[in-house]
Structure formats: structure tokens, C-alpha cells
């Protein structure tokens, strides 16, 4: 399968700056694959006046994918199937629908060939799990609609638009490994060597990101902590560049982990089980409640996944690898003359 990824190519309309303005056949549907993310470091600064927090994070895209298909339609619709579909809104509040609306505001309503847009989402990334599944769907929709409507926006244009949709959307477009700052919406690609193998342990139910940040603030306030401004851990960057999972494992860090555990105490048992079973590193992913365990290699990841399943500390597991590319077009259909 040939993938056309947002971070690699701007689209079909290339000129001397990367676009070709020639005549093209109308596209009738576009399908985009988009990965989940881990935060190898998540440093959270003090709460700002607007309620948000400045972050420094090391993003890492892994091979757990949602698939989004967009197509012209008589009216707007969102259909969601797969993992946790019942917990995903199927209306204009869906982050994917909001992404399409944001793109249309930029390029103008004349870009669309039909009065509506049909968005079909096949989910494999759990909902409210600390894996940025909603942001991934928004990123896939931006890429898909950019292709469907032949708008010719460049990857950097889409990432700029993404920053106003959600904190993790820009990274879902980029993929790979990257440093995130601001609220996480400002991303810079980071060098990583080789492939890292992970086991994701999924909890029953999700966690609200805002609830986890609020718990983090409460814990800090109760302890009278002076919270420093977040800073990048250069040791993590060196471990990524080396491609050495044994070097990376002990460095994984997440300032939201304690808050997530305070809301879901059972996560402590899952993390302990992973460490006891030989994981090189263990952490809550993002705001949780998914736990991520770093393995030595693929074989170790498969054994670790089986052992975690047998330990009964999670509802399910997935063995994944990273880094992988961000949102990629996997298929498009055109009208035949």
C-alpha cells in the first residue's frame, strides 16, 4: 500500500513551490489512516490565567490506527464504528466535524463540491484514553478534506490550522517523534533511530483530560509546591537518537501520572505488574488511563502483552511500535470520465 503522508507531501496540486495547477479528476472519497500518540515526557507548568498549562512534551506516534473516510454528501453526517464508538459524538461537536468546518472557513465554502460532507470513522484507538484519538480523527479529516476539495494547502498550513482545533492535532498530522510546546500545539520534529516496541494496557472506561489537569493542580496546591516552568529532558532526546530502549525506559516521565492514579487507583497495580513482568519502562500515557510499557524488542513485547493479559490488570492490550508517520492518505476514489 502506498501512503501519502501529511508531513511528507502537500497534496496533488503542485507548482514550482510544490504545486501543480493542472486539471484533475474530481475526487469522490478519501481515506486517511492516523496513529495514536504517546508522551515520552510530559512536563506540565503552573496553571495559566486562562486555565491552560504550558507544556513541554516529547510526542511519539505508534502503530495503533484509526481510519477516517470523507466523501461529498447531500448533508453533513458523522458515522463512528469500532472501539468505543458509542462514546464518540456523531454530530457537529465531533472533533473531526469541527476540523472540516475549520478548513472550510479558511478555503471558503466554494471549495466543496457538495452541500454536505460524510465523515466515516473506524476506531481502534480507545476513547478518552490518553492516546489522542479524537485529535487523530481531526487530523485525518484535515488531510482527507484537503485532498477531497483539492485545496492545495501545504502541511505547514494544515498544522497551523490544527493548532486552533486541539492541542494534539498538529502532532497527529506530523507523526514520528516530536517536541511539543505551548499547550502541545507547537511541534518540532525530533530525530529518533530505529524502532521502539511498546505494550499498551487499556483500562475500563476513560478519563477526562480536564479532570486530570484539575487533579494535578489540586495535588500541587495541597502540597504547597512551587511549580517550575516545564523544560525538555535532553537525556530522553539522546536516548531516542541512540535507538536504545534500555536507555529510554528509565527516563519516561509524566507530570500527570500521579493525578491520573489519584482518580483511578487501579492504574498503580497495572504499572507495578508491567515492571515486575520485565518492562524497561512504565508510565500512564498522557492524561490516562492507558498504561504504556516499553519492551526490549518485538518478541519481548509479545511476551509482555500476554503476561499482562494473564495478570488481569487491564481490559485489553495492544503490541505497537513507533515512531510511525502521521496522518496518511491510504486511498482515494475519483470519478471516471
C-alpha positions as CSV (number, residue, x, y, z in Angstrom):
1,X,0.0,0.0,0.0
2,X,1.3,3.4,-0.9
3,X,0.8,6.0,1.8
4,X,0.8,9.8,1.1
5,X,1.5,11.4,4.5
6,X,0.8,14.9,5.6
7,X,4.3,15.6,6.8
8,X,5.8,14.4,3.5
9,X,3.7,15.8,0.7
10,X,1.4,18.7,0.3
11,X,-1.2,17.2,-1.9
12,X,-1.9,16.8,-5.6
13,X,-1.7,20.4,-6.9
14,X,2.0,21.1,-7.4
15,X,3.7,24.2,-8.9
16,X,7.3,25.5,-8.5
17,X,6.6,25.8,-4.8
18,X,5.3,22.3,-4.6
19,X,2.0,22.5,-6.5
20,X,0.8,21.6,-10.0
21,X,-2.3,23.5,-11.0
22,X,-3.3,21.2,-13.9
23,X,-6.7,19.7,-14.4
24,X,-7.5,16.8,-12.1
25,X,-10.5,14.4,-11.9
26,X,-13.0,15.1,-9.1
27,X,-12.3,13.0,-6.0
28,X,-15.3,11.1,-4.7
29,X,-13.9,9.9,-1.4
30,X,-10.6,9.9,0.5
31,X,-9.5,7.5,3.3
32,X,-6.8,8.5,5.8
33,X,-5.0,6.4,8.4
34,X,-3.8,8.2,11.5
35,X,-1.9,6.9,14.6
36,X,-2.2,7.1,18.3
37,X,0.4,9.0,20.3
38,X,2.4,8.5,23.5
39,X,4.1,11.3,25.5
40,X,7.6,10.0,26.4
41,X,8.0,13.1,28.5
42,X,5.1,15.3,29.7
43,X,6.3,18.3,31.7
44,X,3.3,20.4,33.0
45,X,3.9,24.0,34.1
46,X,1.7,26.0,36.5
47,X,-1.9,26.8,35.6
48,X,-2.2,29.9,33.5
49,X,-4.8,32.7,33.9
50,X,-6.8,31.1,31.1
51,X,-6.9,27.7,32.9
52,X,-4.5,26.0,30.5
53,X,-0.9,24.9,31.3
54,X,2.3,25.4,29.3
55,X,3.8,22.1,28.4
56,X,7.0,20.6,27.2
57,X,6.3,17.1,25.8
58,X,8.1,14.6,23.6
59,X,5.4,13.1,21.3
60,X,5.9,9.6,19.8
61,X,3.4,8.2,17.2
62,X,2.7,4.4,17.5
63,X,1.1,1.8,15.2
64,X,-2.4,1.9,16.6
65,X,-4.5,3.5,13.9
66,X,-7.9,5.0,13.3
67,X,-9.2,5.3,9.8
68,X,-11.3,8.2,8.5
69,X,-13.1,8.4,5.2
70,X,-14.6,11.7,3.9
71,X,-16.9,12.0,0.9
72,X,-19.3,14.6,-0.6
73,X,-22.9,14.2,0.5
74,X,-26.2,15.9,0.4
75,X,-25.9,16.7,4.1
76,X,-23.3,16.6,6.8
77,X,-23.0,13.3,8.8
78,X,-20.6,11.5,11.1
79,X,-20.7,7.8,11.5
80,X,-18.4,6.1,14.0
81,X,-17.8,2.4,14.3
82,X,-15.3,0.2,16.2
83,X,-13.6,0.7,19.6
84,X,-15.7,2.9,21.9
85,X,-17.9,4.1,19.1
86,X,-20.9,4.7,21.5
87,X,-18.9,7.2,23.5
88,X,-18.0,9.4,20.4
89,X,-20.4,12.2,19.4
90,X,-21.8,11.7,15.9
91,X,-22.8,15.3,15.3
92,X,-21.2,18.7,14.7
93,X,-19.4,18.6,18.1
94,X,-17.2,15.7,17.0
95,X,-13.6,17.0,16.6
96,X,-13.5,15.6,13.1
97,X,-16.5,17.6,12.1
98,X,-15.1,20.7,13.7
99,X,-11.8,20.2,11.8
100,X,-13.7,20.0,8.5
101,X,-15.7,23.2,9.4
102,X,-12.4,25.0,10.3
103,X,-10.8,24.0,7.0
104,X,-13.9,25.2,5.0
105,X,-13.8,28.6,6.8
106,X,-10.2,29.0,5.6
107,X,-10.7,27.9,2.0
108,X,-14.2,29.2,1.5
109,X,-17.5,27.2,1.0
110,X,-16.9,27.2,-2.8
111,X,-14.2,24.6,-2.3
112,X,-16.7,21.8,-1.5
113,X,-18.4,20.1,-4.5
114,X,-21.5,19.1,-2.5
115,X,-23.7,20.8,0.2
116,X,-22.6,18.3,2.8
117,X,-19.7,16.1,4.0
118,X,-20.0,12.5,5.1
119,X,-17.3,11.5,7.7
120,X,-16.9,7.8,8.5
121,X,-14.6,6.9,11.4
122,X,-13.4,3.4,12.1
123,X,-11.9,3.5,15.6
124,X,-9.2,1.3,17.0
125,X,-7.8,3.9,19.3
126,X,-9.7,3.8,22.6
127,X,-11.7,6.9,23.6
128,X,-10.6,9.2,26.4
129,X,-7.6,7.0,26.9
130,X,-4.6,9.4,26.8
131,X,-3.8,8.4,23.3
132,X,-5.2,11.5,21.4
133,X,-7.8,9.5,19.4
134,X,-10.1,12.5,18.9
135,X,-7.2,14.7,17.8
136,X,-6.1,11.9,15.4
137,X,-9.5,11.9,13.8
138,X,-9.5,15.7,13.4
139,X,-6.0,15.5,11.8
140,X,-7.2,12.7,9.4
141,X,-10.2,14.8,8.5
142,X,-8.0,17.8,7.7
143,X,-5.8,15.7,5.4
144,X,-8.8,14.0,3.8
145,X,-10.7,17.2,3.1
146,X,-7.6,18.9,1.8
147,X,-7.3,16.1,-0.7
148,X,-11.1,15.8,-1.4
149,X,-11.5,19.5,-2.0
150,X,-8.2,19.9,-3.8
151,X,-7.4,23.0,-1.7
152,X,-3.6,22.5,-2.1
153,X,-2.8,23.6,1.5
154,X,0.7,22.7,2.5
155,X,1.5,20.5,5.5
156,X,2.6,23.6,7.5
157,X,-0.7,25.3,6.6
158,X,-2.6,22.4,8.0
159,X,-0.6,22.3,11.1
160,X,-1.2,26.0,11.7
161,X,-4.9,25.4,11.3
162,X,-4.7,22.4,13.5
163,X,-3.4,24.4,16.5
164,X,-6.8,26.1,16.8
165,X,-8.7,22.8,16.8
166,X,-7.0,20.9,19.6
167,X,-3.6,20.6,21.4
168,X,-2.6,17.3,19.9
169,X,-4.0,17.7,16.3
170,X,-0.8,19.2,14.9
171,X,1.3,16.3,16.1
172,X,-1.2,13.8,14.6
173,X,-0.6,15.4,11.3
174,X,3.2,15.3,11.7
175,X,3.7,11.9,13.4
176,X,7.1,10.4,14.0
177,X,8.7,11.8,17.2
178,X,8.5,15.5,18.0
179,X,8.8,18.1,20.7
180,X,5.6,19.9,21.7
181,X,5.5,23.2,23.4
182,X,2.8,25.8,24.3
183,X,-0.3,23.6,25.0
184,X,1.4,21.0,22.9
185,X,0.1,22.5,19.6
186,X,3.6,23.8,18.6
187,X,5.5,20.9,17.3
188,X,9.1,20.4,16.1
189,X,10.3,17.1,14.5
190,X,12.8,15.2,16.7
191,X,15.3,12.6,15.5
192,X,14.8,9.0,16.6
193,X,16.8,6.0,15.5
194,X,15.4,2.5,15.0
195,X,12.1,1.2,16.2
196,X,10.8,1.1,19.8
197,X,8.3,-1.6,20.8
198,X,5.5,-0.9,23.3
199,X,2.7,-2.7,25.0
200,X,-0.4,-0.6,25.7
201,X,-2.7,-1.8,28.5
202,X,-6.2,-0.4,28.2
203,X,-8.3,0.3,31.3
204,X,-12.1,0.0,31.6
205,X,-13.6,3.4,30.9
206,X,-11.8,6.7,30.2
207,X,-10.6,9.7,31.9
208,X,-11.5,13.4,31.2
209,X,-8.4,15.4,30.4
210,X,-9.7,18.4,32.2
211,X,-10.4,16.3,35.3
212,X,-6.8,15.0,35.3
213,X,-5.4,18.5,35.0
214,X,-7.6,19.7,37.8
215,X,-6.5,16.9,40.0
216,X,-2.9,17.7,39.2
217,X,-3.5,21.3,40.3
218,X,-5.2,20.2,43.5
219,X,-2.3,17.9,44.4
220,X,0.2,20.6,43.8
221,X,-1.7,23.1,45.8
222,X,-2.3,20.8,48.7
223,X,1.5,20.3,49.0
224,X,2.3,23.9,48.6
225,X,4.5,23.2,45.6
226,X,6.2,25.9,43.6
227,X,5.8,24.6,40.1
228,X,8.7,25.4,37.7
229,X,8.3,26.2,34.1
230,X,8.5,23.0,32.0
231,X,11.8,22.1,30.4
232,X,12.9,19.5,27.9
233,X,14.8,16.4,29.2
234,X,17.8,16.2,26.9
235,X,18.6,12.7,28.2
236,X,15.3,11.5,26.6
237,X,16.3,13.1,23.3
238,X,19.7,11.4,23.4
239,X,18.1,8.0,24.1
240,X,15.7,8.5,21.2
241,X,18.6,9.4,18.9
242,X,20.5,6.3,20.1
243,X,17.7,3.9,19.4
244,X,18.4,2.2,22.7
245,X,15.2,1.2,24.6
246,X,17.2,0.3,27.7
247,X,18.4,3.9,27.8
248,X,15.0,5.3,27.2
249,X,12.9,3.2,29.6
250,X,14.1,4.7,32.9
251,X,13.7,8.2,31.6
252,X,10.0,8.1,30.7
253,X,8.1,10.8,32.7
254,X,4.6,12.2,33.0
255,X,3.7,15.0,35.4
256,X,0.0,13.9,35.1
257,X,0.6,10.4,36.2
258,X,0.0,10.9,39.9
259,X,-3.2,12.8,39.1
260,X,-4.5,10.0,36.9
261,X,-3.7,7.5,39.6
262,X,-5.5,9.6,42.2
263,X,-8.6,9.3,40.0
264,X,-8.1,5.7,39.0
265,X,-6.1,3.9,41.8
266,X,-6.1,0.6,39.9
267,X,-3.6,2.0,37.5
268,X,-0.9,1.7,40.2
269,X,-1.4,-2.1,40.1
270,X,-1.2,-2.2,36.3
271,X,2.1,-0.2,36.3
272,X,3.6,-2.3,39.0
273,X,2.6,-5.5,37.2
274,X,4.3,-4.3,34.0
275,X,7.5,-3.5,35.8
276,X,7.5,-6.9,37.6
277,X,7.0,-8.6,34.3
278,X,10.2,-7.0,32.8
279,X,9.1,-3.8,31.1
280,X,12.1,-1.5,30.6
281,X,9.8,1.5,31.4
282,X,6.2,2.0,32.5
283,X,4.0,5.1,32.5
284,X,0.5,6.4,32.2
285,X,0.0,7.7,28.7
286,X,-0.9,11.4,28.7
287,X,-3.9,12.0,30.9
288,X,-4.6,8.3,31.0
289,X,-5.9,5.8,31.8
290,X,-3.9,3.8,29.3
291,X,-0.6,2.5,30.6
292,X,2.4,2.1,28.2
293,X,5.2,-0.3,28.7
294,X,8.5,-0.2,26.8
295,X,9.9,-3.6,25.7
296,X,13.3,-4.7,24.5
297,X,12.1,-5.9,21.1
298,X,9.1,-7.3,19.3
299,X,9.4,-10.7,20.9
300,X,9.6,-9.2,24.4
301,X,6.6,-7.0,23.6
302,X,4.5,-10.0,22.6
303,X,5.5,-11.9,25.8
304,X,4.8,-8.9,27.9
305,X,1.4,-8.4,26.3
306,X,0.5,-12.0,27.0
307,X,1.7,-11.7,30.6
308,X,-0.2,-8.5,31.3
309,X,-3.4,-10.1,29.9
310,X,-2.9,-13.1,32.2
311,X,-2.3,-10.8,35.2
312,X,-5.8,-9.4,34.9
313,X,-4.8,-5.8,35.4
314,X,-6.4,-4.4,32.3
315,X,-9.3,-5.0,29.9
316,X,-7.1,-5.5,26.9
317,X,-3.6,-4.9,25.4
318,X,-2.0,-4.0,22.1
319,X,1.5,-4.5,21.0
320,X,2.6,-1.5,19.0
321,X,5.8,0.1,17.6
322,X,7.0,3.6,17.0
323,X,7.7,6.0,15.6
324,X,5.4,5.9,12.7
325,X,4.2,8.6,10.2
326,X,1.3,10.9,11.0
327,X,-2.0,11.1,9.0
328,X,-1.6,9.4,5.6
329,X,-3.9,9.1,2.7
330,X,-4.4,5.3,2.1
331,X,-6.9,5.5,-0.7
332,X,-8.9,7.9,-2.8
333,X,-11.6,7.4,-5.4
334,X,-12.1,9.6,-8.5
335,X,-15.0,10.0,-10.9
336,X,-14.3,8.2,-14.2
337,X,-14.9,10.1,-17.4
